[in-house]
Amino acid sequence: MQIKKPGIPAAKRHILAHLLLGILLITGITFTAARADLVSTRRSLSATTSYVKEQCNRYARIGLASETKSLMRIMESCKQISYHLKEANGLCTDSAMEGYARSSYVSGIFLLDAKGQVASQYHAEEPASDLLLDALASPALLDTAVWPEKRYAVRLHCPDGSEIDLAATARQDASGIVVAYYHTPLEYIDAFNLSIASLLSGYSTENDGTIVVSSGDTIVASNNPTLIGHSASDIPILRKIRTMPEENKLSHTRQTPSSLSQYFGLMERSRDFYVYSFLPEHSVFSNTPQIFLYSLIGYIILFAGISALRWKMAQRYREEQIQAQQEYAAQLKDTNEQLSIAVAQADRANAAKTSFLSRMSHDIRTPLNGIIGLLEIDAAHPEDTHLVNTNREKMRVAASHLLSLINDILQMSKLESGEITLAREALDLNRLSVEVLTIIEQRAAESGITMTYDPHSDPVTFPWVYGSPLHLRQIFLNIYTNCIKYNKIGGSISTLFTCVNTADTQVTYRWTITDTGIGMSEAFLKHIFDPFAQERADARSIHHGTGLGMTIVKGLIEQMHGTIEVRSQEQVGSTFIITIPFEIAEQATPAEPTTPSTVSTGIQGLSLLLAEDNALNAEIAQILLTDAGASVTTVSNGEQAVEQFRTNPPGTFDAILMDVMMPVMDGLTATGQIRALGRFDARTIPIIAMTANAFAEDARKCLEAGMNAHLAKPLEIDKVIAVISRCTRNTRT
């Protein structure tokens, strides 16, 4: 008995047949629609390129006719001058030459002898001498002396874009040549010449595609302005279109070899130009997706009527698969974009880090090299007291510059991370101005710079405002310092103050600070607020700048919701315009001045507790304070400071000098524990922070922790003594 192999069920064959039929039908419709879109696109692009080509030819003919007409006019004028010269028996005085030029409406005249040498000349304006002399040496021009019936004319294009029409003819009064020329300024050419670019002003890249007109390989016009001036061979689309064996034939290519965007375009060649027109693929097949969709829907409806249930199941499965693929594709695209962004960010970060390290290596090594070198000189000449003292002062200057650099870097970092917190204090702008100008006027006088205040300045309507005095002072000190640093000996700095606006509880003030320094170029002004930006490579060596000052100024002003504008001209000077809004404050009551006779400014006899984990810093502070007359007890961390204070009887220590960052227990925690002790002096003993954390935010944290004052390292012993004396004043009165 023969066993029959099972075949495909009839229902499945029915479905497969319908699917095959549907696929063939939809494919045919889609292909037909795509073909129709291609034909329509070719017709549209061809019509556009043909019209633009014809207009280009027309413009070329008009330009050629205009040039010919101008040359004919100058030839006629040249002939007329030759005739006038003959009538005047060869008179060629200045006044006669001027009369010939005016009557013939030309810009200038040359009279050449038979050998082509200039015998006389007149010019209504300064001529383009090199261009004209080259033209006078032309053999074709010189031939007019040999062949009197010959006329010569040429159009010369000047470097500034203007044109000179020049003509030559034989003299009728003597042997030689009459040369006349007319100069057409660039403004006249721009005003009256027809522009090929204006042809494309009405074309939209979305509706009409991209149209490009090139002269040779250079793009001279396009409705996409970004392409003008580029080389056509550098653009893959145009390069592929040009390689087509036939003109006006549709070409299919990509925007770039790695791009997924597809384009269709064609080219036509005119007398002097190539005219291209191309459209993106999605614009070409604008009808195909709709026709495909309608066909698919119609087929699905038909198929659903035949086998609704089976079609529904198949359709559901198909939709699930499509959705899964789309989700996967979307996830893959997002992942790729995130990876690309991450790689770009990493590259930028690495580049910024490399640039930063390179700059800092130079700027930090420079003062360090000076300090080390001076120390070696002192070691070699210990007996030369004058040299050692001079070198010590130089080392102090280098160390101050290094400290300034570090402070600028740290403040720049805080600005970028948003950690700078502006104070809101009632301040007197008049007093702040006096404080700033007191410092600046001394620096200006030392540099030979004159400080002036513009008499047209507005009065300070509301001197008391809320603001951050520390940061305002830093803004103006930075700007004035730059004005002095980059000024000239005998130069000046002028300040104009204006009240811009007053509304309710807010007032906006503007400071315009102008110097007469070396100025800046327009190119550098675009980058003046970039970190480390300096116009000249030797600026850091000559002016000892870091390139961070203006970056910090801009960051602080923007945090105050203000603006800064810089205008400059090289070798003339710079102008800084600072506009800042303020909240109006009530006038504060000035503090009563302390009678000098009742104030102690020394620390003689004081007993101090010093908490410092760095042995060298502790030794330096102990020696300096001991030399000032104080008794110093040192500990190496906050826990030891708390224990030392707790185990000694009240009154043992007059003040505590506390480092902030220490092992075991930091200074802020130690301060809190001391203040929490149950002794009467725990809340009153002065605790002074001595820390390398030098910003206003650091000082605020210290005060909030219970400290009385904040001193930034490196320490200035005079300032340390003054702060200790002020803080211990109440305990000694």
SVG drawing of the C-alpha trace seen along z (x, -y; Angstrom):
<svg xmlns="http://www.w3.org/2000/svg" viewBox="-16 -125 96 127">
<polyline fill="none" stroke="black" stroke-width="0.4" points="0.0,0.0 1.5,-3.4 1.5,-6.1 0.6,-9.5 2.7,-12.3 0.7,-15.1 0.6,-18.3 -0.1,-21.9 -3.6,-22.3 -6.0,-24.1 -6.6,-26.9 -3.0,-27.7 -2.6,-27.4 -5.5,-29.8 -3.9,-32.3 -0.5,-32.0 -2.1,-32.5 -3.8,-35.7 -0.7,-36.9 1.4,-36.3 -1.2,-38.0 -1.4,-41.0 2.4,-41.4 2.6,-41.3 -0.3,-43.8 1.1,-46.2 4.6,-45.9 3.4,-46.7 1.3,-49.7 4.3,-51.0 6.7,-50.6 4.3,-52.4 3.8,-55.2 7.5,-55.5 8.1,-55.6 5.5,-58.3 7.1,-60.3 10.5,-60.0 9.1,-61.2 7.3,-64.1 10.5,-65.0 12.6,-64.9 10.1,-67.1 10.0,-69.6 13.8,-69.7 14.3,-69.9 11.9,-72.8 13.7,-74.6 17.2,-74.1 16.2,-75.0 14.6,-78.3 17.6,-79.1 20.0,-78.2 18.1,-80.5 18.2,-83.3 21.9,-82.8 22.5,-83.0 20.3,-86.1 22.2,-87.8 25.5,-86.9 24.4,-88.4 23.2,-91.5 26.5,-91.8 28.4,-91.3 26.3,-93.9 26.8,-96.4 30.5,-95.9 30.6,-96.3 28.6,-99.5 30.9,-100.9 34.0,-100.1 32.4,-101.7 31.7,-104.8 35.3,-105.1 36.7,-104.4 34.5,-107.3 35.7,-109.5 39.3,-108.6 38.8,-109.5 37.1,-112.8 40.1,-113.7 42.5,-113.0 40.5,-115.3 40.4,-118.1 44.2,-117.7 44.6,-118.2 42.4,-121.3 44.5,-122.7 47.8,-122.1 48.9,-119.5 48.3,-121.7 48.7,-119.5 48.9,-121.7 47.2,-120.6 44.2,-122.9 43.9,-121.7 44.1,-118.1 41.4,-118.7 39.2,-120.3 39.7,-117.3 38.7,-114.9 35.7,-116.8 34.3,-117.4 34.8,-113.7 33.5,-112.5 36.5,-110.4 38.4,-109.8 41.9,-110.2 44.1,-110.7 47.6,-109.5 49.5,-110.9 52.2,-108.5 55.0,-109.2 55.8,-107.0 57.9,-104.7 55.0,-104.3 56.5,-106.5 54.1,-108.7 54.5,-112.3 51.6,-113.8 48.8,-112.6 45.8,-113.8 43.7,-112.0 40.5,-113.2 41.1,-110.9 43.9,-108.8 44.4,-106.0 45.2,-102.4 48.7,-103.1 50.1,-99.6 47.1,-98.3 47.1,-101.2 50.8,-101.0 50.6,-97.3 47.8,-98.1 49.9,-100.8 52.7,-98.3 50.3,-96.0 51.7,-95.4 48.2,-95.5 47.8,-99.1 51.2,-100.2 50.3,-98.9 47.8,-101.8 50.7,-104.2 51.8,-102.1 48.4,-101.6 46.4,-104.8 43.2,-103.2 43.4,-100.7 41.4,-101.1 42.1,-99.4 39.7,-99.0 39.8,-96.7 38.1,-96.4 40.4,-96.2 39.2,-94.8 40.7,-96.5 41.5,-94.7 38.8,-96.5 36.1,-95.2 35.8,-98.4 36.3,-98.5 38.3,-100.6 37.3,-100.9 40.4,-101.9 40.7,-102.8 43.6,-103.9 44.0,-105.5 46.7,-107.2 47.3,-110.9 46.2,-113.1 48.4,-116.1 51.7,-114.2 53.2,-110.7 52.0,-108.9 49.0,-107.5 46.0,-109.0 44.9,-106.7 41.6,-107.5 40.0,-105.6 36.8,-105.7 36.8,-104.4 33.5,-102.8 33.3,-102.7 32.3,-99.5 29.2,-101.1 27.8,-101.9 28.5,-98.4 26.7,-96.9 23.8,-99.2 23.2,-98.7 24.6,-95.3 22.2,-92.4 23.0,-89.6 22.7,-86.0 22.1,-85.3 18.8,-87.3 17.5,-84.6 17.1,-82.2 15.6,-84.5 12.1,-83.1 13.0,-79.5 12.4,-77.5 14.6,-74.5 11.6,-72.6 9.3,-73.1 11.7,-73.5 14.7,-71.6 18.2,-72.9 19.4,-74.9 23.1,-75.5 24.7,-77.7 28.5,-77.3 31.0,-79.1 33.5,-76.4 34.0,-74.6 33.0,-77.5 29.4,-77.9 28.3,-81.5 24.6,-81.2 22.2,-79.0 19.0,-79.1 21.0,-77.4 23.3,-80.3 25.7,-77.9 26.9,-76.4 27.9,-79.7 31.7,-80.0 32.3,-76.3 33.8,-74.1 31.2,-71.9 33.7,-69.0 33.8,-69.0 30.0,-68.3 29.3,-64.5 25.8,-65.2 27.1,-67.7 30.1,-65.6 28.0,-62.5 25.5,-64.6 28.4,-66.0 29.7,-62.5 26.5,-61.5 27.1,-60.8 24.1,-62.8 22.8,-66.2 19.3,-66.5 19.4,-62.9 18.2,-62.2 21.0,-61.0 20.6,-59.1 23.3,-59.6 23.9,-60.3 24.7,-63.6 28.0,-62.1 29.5,-58.6 28.6,-57.9 25.1,-59.5 21.8,-57.7 20.2,-60.6 19.5,-59.9 19.1,-62.6 17.9,-62.8 19.2,-65.6 20.2,-66.6 22.4,-69.2 22.2,-71.4 25.1,-73.4 24.8,-76.9 27.3,-79.1 29.2,-80.1 27.6,-78.2 26.6,-74.8 23.0,-74.6 22.2,-71.9 19.0,-71.0 18.4,-68.2 15.8,-67.1 15.9,-64.7 14.5,-61.3 11.5,-61.9 10.4,-64.9 10.8,-62.9 8.6,-60.1 5.9,-62.3 3.0,-60.3 4.4,-56.8 4.0,-56.2 0.4,-57.4 -0.4,-55.2 1.3,-52.3 -0.7,-52.9 -4.0,-53.1 -3.2,-50.0 -2.3,-48.1 -5.4,-49.2 -7.6,-48.2 -5.9,-44.8 -6.3,-44.3 -10.0,-45.1 -10.5,-42.8 -8.5,-40.0 -10.4,-40.6 -13.7,-40.1 -12.5,-36.7 -10.9,-35.4 -11.4,-37.9 -10.3,-35.7 -7.2,-34.3 -6.2,-37.7 -6.7,-39.2 -4.4,-36.7 -1.8,-37.1 -2.1,-40.9 -1.7,-40.9 1.4,-38.8 2.8,-41.0 2.1,-44.2 3.8,-42.7 6.9,-41.9 7.0,-45.3 6.6,-47.0 9.3,-44.9 11.7,-45.7 10.8,-49.4 11.4,-49.4 14.7,-47.6 15.7,-50.1 14.7,-53.0 16.6,-51.6 19.6,-51.0 19.4,-54.5 19.2,-56.0 22.1,-53.9 24.2,-55.0 23.4,-58.6 24.2,-58.3 27.5,-56.6 28.3,-59.3 27.5,-62.1 29.6,-60.3 32.6,-59.9 32.3,-63.6 32.1,-64.7 35.1,-62.5 37.1,-63.9 36.3,-67.5 37.1,-66.7 40.4,-65.2 41.3,-68.1 40.3,-70.6 42.2,-68.7 45.3,-68.6 45.1,-72.3 44.5,-73.1 47.5,-71.0 49.7,-72.6 48.7,-76.1 49.0,-75.4 52.3,-73.7 53.7,-76.9 52.0,-79.4 52.8,-77.5 56.4,-76.5 57.3,-80.1 57.0,-81.7 58.3,-78.4 61.3,-78.5 61.9,-82.1 61.6,-81.2 63.9,-78.2 66.4,-80.1 66.5,-83.0 66.9,-80.5 69.9,-79.1 71.4,-82.6 70.8,-83.3 72.5,-80.1 75.5,-81.0 75.8,-84.5 74.7,-84.4 77.1,-87.2 75.5,-89.7 72.7,-91.1 71.4,-93.5 71.1,-90.8 69.4,-88.4 66.8,-91.1 66.2,-92.0 65.7,-88.3 63.4,-87.8 61.1,-90.6 61.2,-89.1 60.2,-85.7 57.3,-87.4 56.1,-88.9 56.4,-85.5 54.6,-83.7 51.8,-86.3 51.4,-85.8 51.2,-82.0 48.6,-82.5 46.6,-84.8 46.8,-82.1 45.5,-79.4 42.7,-81.6 41.6,-82.4 41.6,-78.7 39.6,-77.7 37.1,-80.5 36.7,-79.6 36.0,-76.0 33.4,-77.1 31.7,-79.3 31.5,-76.4 30.1,-74.1 27.6,-76.7 29.1,-76.7 29.6,-80.4 26.9,-81.9 26.4,-85.7 25.8,-87.5 22.8,-89.7 24.0,-92.5 23.1,-96.2 26.0,-98.1 26.8,-101.7 28.0,-102.0 29.7,-105.3 31.8,-103.8 32.5,-100.7 33.7,-103.0 36.0,-104.9 37.5,-101.6 38.1,-100.3 39.5,-103.6 41.8,-104.0 43.5,-100.7 43.4,-101.4 44.6,-105.0 47.7,-104.0 48.4,-101.2 47.6,-103.6 50.0,-106.3 52.8,-103.7 52.3,-102.8 52.1,-106.4 48.3,-106.2 45.8,-109.0 42.4,-108.2 39.5,-110.5 35.8,-110.6 33.5,-111.7 31.8,-115.0 28.7,-114.0 28.0,-111.0 24.6,-110.8 24.4,-111.2 24.0,-107.9 20.2,-108.1 20.1,-105.2 23.5,-104.5 22.3,-101.9 21.4,-98.6 21.5,-94.9 24.4,-93.0 27.6,-91.0 30.3,-93.6 33.1,-91.1 32.2,-90.0 31.4,-93.6 34.8,-94.7 36.4,-91.8 34.6,-92.7 35.8,-96.3 39.3,-95.5 39.8,-93.0 38.6,-95.4 40.6,-98.4 43.6,-96.2 43.4,-95.1 43.0,-98.8 46.2,-99.6 48.1,-96.4 47.5,-96.9 47.7,-100.7 50.6,-102.9 52.8,-105.2 51.0,-108.6 47.7,-106.9 44.4,-107.5 41.3,-105.6 38.0,-107.3 34.8,-106.2 31.2,-107.2 28.4,-106.3 24.7,-106.3 21.4,-105.3 19.7,-103.2 16.4,-102.6 14.4,-102.8 11.3,-100.7 9.6,-100.0 12.2,-98.5 14.9,-98.0 17.5,-100.3 19.8,-99.5 23.2,-101.2 25.8,-101.2 29.5,-101.8 31.4,-102.7 35.2,-102.3 37.4,-103.5 41.2,-103.2 43.8,-104.4 45.7,-101.2 46.9,-98.8 43.4,-97.7 42.2,-94.4 41.5,-93.1 37.9,-92.3 38.8,-88.6 40.0,-88.4 36.9,-90.2 34.8,-87.2 36.9,-85.1 37.7,-87.6 35.5,-85.7 36.9,-82.3 39.0,-80.7 42.8,-81.4 42.0,-83.6 44.9,-86.0 45.4,-87.8 49.2,-87.6 51.2,-84.5 53.7,-86.5 50.9,-88.2 51.4,-85.9 55.1,-86.7 54.9,-90.4 51.8,-91.3 51.7,-88.4 48.1,-87.5 46.4,-84.1 43.6,-84.8 40.9,-84.0 40.1,-87.5 37.5,-88.4 36.0,-84.9 35.5,-85.3 34.1,-88.9 31.5,-87.7 30.5,-84.8 30.0,-87.0 28.1,-89.7 25.8,-87.1 25.0,-85.6 24.0,-89.2 21.7,-89.2 23.8,-91.9 25.6,-92.2 29.1,-93.2 30.0,-94.5 33.5,-95.1 34.5,-97.4 38.1,-97.9 40.3,-99.2 44.0,-98.3 46.4,-101.0 43.5,-103.2 42.0,-101.6 39.2,-99.6 35.8,-100.3 34.1,-98.1 30.3,-98.6 29.0,-96.9 25.2,-97.0 23.9,-95.5 20.4,-95.6 20.2,-96.1 17.4,-95.8 17.1,-99.2 18.0,-98.9 17.3,-101.2 20.2,-103.2 22.2,-101.4 23.2,-103.1 27.0,-103.5 28.9,-101.8 30.3,-104.0 34.1,-104.4 36.2,-102.9 38.4,-105.2 42.0,-104.4 43.3,-104.8 41.0,-102.0 41.9,-99.5 44.7,-97.1 46.3,-96.2 48.9,-93.7 48.7,-90.1 51.4,-90.5 50.7,-88.2 47.9,-86.2 47.8,-82.5 46.7,-80.8 45.7,-77.3 46.8,-76.4 45.2,-73.3 47.2,-72.6 47.9,-69.1 50.7,-70.3 53.9,-70.4 55.6,-73.0 52.6,-75.3 52.3,-74.9 56.0,-75.7 55.7,-78.9 52.6,-80.1 54.0,-79.3 57.3,-81.2 55.5,-84.3 53.0,-84.5 55.6,-83.9 57.7,-86.7 54.6,-88.9 54.5,-88.2 52.0,-85.4 52.2,-82.0 51.3,-79.2 50.1,-75.6 49.9,-73.4 47.8,-70.3 47.6,-68.3 43.8,-67.7 40.4,-68.8 40.0,-66.0 43.1,-67.1 42.0,-70.7 38.7,-69.8 40.5,-67.7 43.1,-70.4 40.4,-73.1 38.2,-70.7 41.0,-69.6 42.4,-73.0 40.7,-75.4 38.6,-78.4 40.8,-81.3 43.8,-79.2 43.5,-80.2 42.5,-83.7 41.7,-82.4 41.8,-79.2 43.3,-79.2 41.6,-76.3 42.6,-74.7 39.5,-73.4 40.7,-70.3 42.4,-68.0 42.6,-64.2 40.6,-62.4 38.3,-65.5 38.0,-68.5 37.9,-72.1 34.2,-72.7 33.2,-69.6 35.7,-70.6 34.3,-74.1 30.8,-72.7 31.9,-70.4 33.8,-73.2 30.7,-75.5 28.6,-72.7 30.7,-72.2 29.0,-73.2 31.6,-75.8 30.9,-79.6 33.9,-80.4 33.0,-77.7 30.6,-80.1 32.7,-83.2 36.3,-82.2 37.2,-83.5 37.7,-80.7 39.5,-81.8 39.7,-79.7 43.1,-79.5 42.5,-77.5 43.5,-77.2 39.8,-77.2 39.8,-80.9 36.4,-81.6 33.4,-83.6 31.4,-80.4 34.1,-78.8 34.1,-81.8 30.3,-81.6 30.5,-77.9 33.1,-78.7 30.9,-81.5 27.8,-79.2 29.8,-76.5 30.4,-79.0 33.8,-80.5 34.4,-84.2 36.6,-85.0 38.2,-83.4 41.8,-83.8 42.9,-82.4 46.3,-80.8 49.0,-81.7 48.8,-83.8 49.8,-87.5 51.1,-87.9 50.0,-91.5 46.4,-90.6 46.5,-87.6 47.6,-89.8 44.9,-92.4 42.1,-89.7 43.3,-88.1 43.5,-91.5 40.0,-92.4 38.4,-89.1 40.0,-89.2 39.2,-92.9 36.1,-92.2 37.9,-89.7 40.7,-92.2 38.5,-95.3"/>
</svg>
